[in-house]
């Protein structure tokens, strides 16, 4: 029994000594992975501006409205009508100050011409088919087209006047 114990101890110590202490160099094996380059590129990617954030005040859009004159003073009577129309017809898809299903109208007159806005309200199908910016907006908002609410020009103009107060 003592000899077996001694023999096992010697084998155990031999095993420990033979396994440790040697450092083997690993051979570089073939790999399909692309090696990372150490060079850094100095070209910067241009930040892409979302269509909803683009500023295009020269585009009048495609539709019945060719010219809109905005008075220096906001017409409060039209604002009241426009707010009422907006709440009844537009809040299913739009929030005044944040992106929802459609873009937020707050500050829209800083980014779009009054004619473009009214054409989008009055003829959204035609705008999405023919206006490049409206096409881009459709893609930004996951292909959700604006529904034609069949508003009159008077109601669309009132909504535009309401948008003027959302700056």
C-alpha positions in Angstrom: 0.0 0.0 0.0 2.8 2.3 0.9 4.6 1.6 -2.4 1.5 2.2 -4.4 1.0 5.5 -2.6 4.7 6.5 -3.3 4.4 5.4 -6.9 1.2 7.4 -7.4 2.8 10.5 -5.8 5.9 10.2 -8.1 3.6 9.9 -11.1 1.5 12.8 -10.0 4.6 15.1 -9.5 6.0 14.0 -12.9 2.7 14.8 -14.5 2.6 18.3 -13.0 6.2 19.0 -13.9 5.8 17.8 -17.5 2.7 19.8 -18.1 3.8 23.2 -16.9 6.6 25.6 -17.7 6.9 25.1 -21.4 5.6 27.8 -23.7 4.8 26.7 -27.2 4.6 29.1 -30.0 1.2 28.9 -31.7 1.5 28.5 -35.4 -0.6 30.9 -37.4 -3.3 29.0 -39.0 -5.3 29.7 -42.1 -8.4 31.8 -41.5 -11.2 33.2 -43.7 -11.7 36.1 -41.4 -10.6 39.5 -42.8 -7.7 41.0 -40.9 -8.3 44.4 -39.5 -6.2 47.1 -41.1 -4.1 49.3 -38.9 -4.4 52.3 -41.2 -7.0 54.8 -40.3 -8.9 56.5 -43.1 -9.1 60.3 -42.9 -12.2 60.7 -45.1 -15.3 61.6 -43.1 -18.7 60.4 -44.0 -21.2 63.2 -44.7 -24.0 63.2 -42.2 -27.2 62.4 -44.0 -30.0 64.8 -43.3 -33.4 63.3 -42.8 -36.0 64.4 -45.3 -38.1 65.8 -42.4 -35.2 68.0 -41.4 -34.3 69.2 -44.9 -34.8 72.8 -45.6 -36.4 73.5 -49.0 -38.2 76.8 -49.2 -38.1 77.0 -53.0 -40.1 73.8 -53.8 -43.8 74.7 -54.2 -44.9 71.1 -54.7 -47.3 69.6 -57.1 -51.0 70.5 -56.8 -53.6 73.2 -57.1 -51.8 75.9 -55.1 -49.3 78.0 -57.1 -49.0 81.0 -54.8 -49.8 81.8 -51.2 -49.4 85.2 -49.6 -48.8 85.2 -45.8 -49.7 88.4 -44.0 -47.2 89.8 -41.5 -49.8 89.5 -38.7 -51.3 86.0 -38.0 -55.0 85.9 -38.4 -56.4 84.6 -35.1 -59.8 83.7 -36.5 -58.1 81.5 -39.1 -55.9 80.0 -36.4 -58.9 79.0 -34.4 -60.5 77.3 -37.5 -57.2 75.7 -38.4 -56.6 74.3 -34.9 -60.1 72.8 -35.0 -59.6 71.2 -38.4 -56.2 69.9 -37.3 -57.6 68.4 -34.2 -60.5 66.7 -36.0 -58.7 65.5 -39.2 -55.0 65.3 -38.5 -54.2 64.1 -35.0 -54.7 60.5 -35.9 -51.3 60.7 -37.6 -49.6 63.9 -36.5 -48.6 65.4 -33.1 -47.8 69.1 -33.1 -44.4 68.9 -31.5 -43.1 65.4 -32.1 -42.8 62.7 -34.8 -45.6 60.2 -34.8 -47.0 58.3 -37.8 -46.3 61.5 -39.8 -44.0 64.4 -39.2 -44.6 67.1 -36.6 -45.9 70.4 -38.0 -44.1 72.6 -35.4 -41.6 74.8 -37.3 -42.6 73.5 -40.7 -42.7 76.9 -42.2 -38.9 77.2 -41.5 -38.4 74.1 -43.7 -41.1 74.2 -46.4 -42.8 76.8 -48.5 -46.5 77.6 -47.8 -47.5 76.4 -51.2 -45.8 73.0 -50.6 -47.6 72.6 -47.3 -51.0 73.4 -48.8 -50.4 71.1 -51.8 -49.4 68.3 -49.4 -52.7 68.9 -47.5 -54.9 69.1 -50.6 -53.3 66.6 -52.9 -51.1 64.1 -50.9 -51.4 61.3 -53.5 -50.1 63.6 -56.4 -47.4 64.9 -54.2 -46.1 61.5 -53.2 -46.1 60.4 -56.9 -44.5 63.5 -58.4 -42.6 65.5 -55.7 -39.2 64.2 -54.8 -39.2 65.6 -51.2 -42.7 64.0 -50.6 -41.3 60.7 -51.9 -38.4 60.9 -49.5 -40.7 61.7 -46.6 -42.8 58.7 -47.5 -39.8 56.5 -47.2 -38.7 58.1 -43.9 -42.1 57.5 -42.4 -42.1 53.8 -43.3 -44.2 54.1 -46.4 -47.2 55.5 -44.5 -48.8 57.8 -47.1 -50.7 60.8 -45.9 -54.4 60.3 -46.3 -56.4 62.8 -48.4 -58.9 64.4 -45.9 -60.7 66.2 -48.8 -60.3 69.6 -47.2 -61.3 72.7 -48.9 -58.7 75.3 -49.8 -60.2 77.5 -47.1 -59.6 74.8 -44.4 -56.1 74.0 -45.7 -55.2 77.7 -45.6 -56.6 77.8 -42.0 -54.5 74.8 -41.0 -51.4 76.6 -42.6 -52.2 79.7 -40.5 -52.4 77.4 -37.4 -49.0 76.0 -38.3 -47.6 79.5 -38.2 -48.4 79.6 -34.5 -46.4 76.3 -33.8 -43.0 77.8 -34.3 
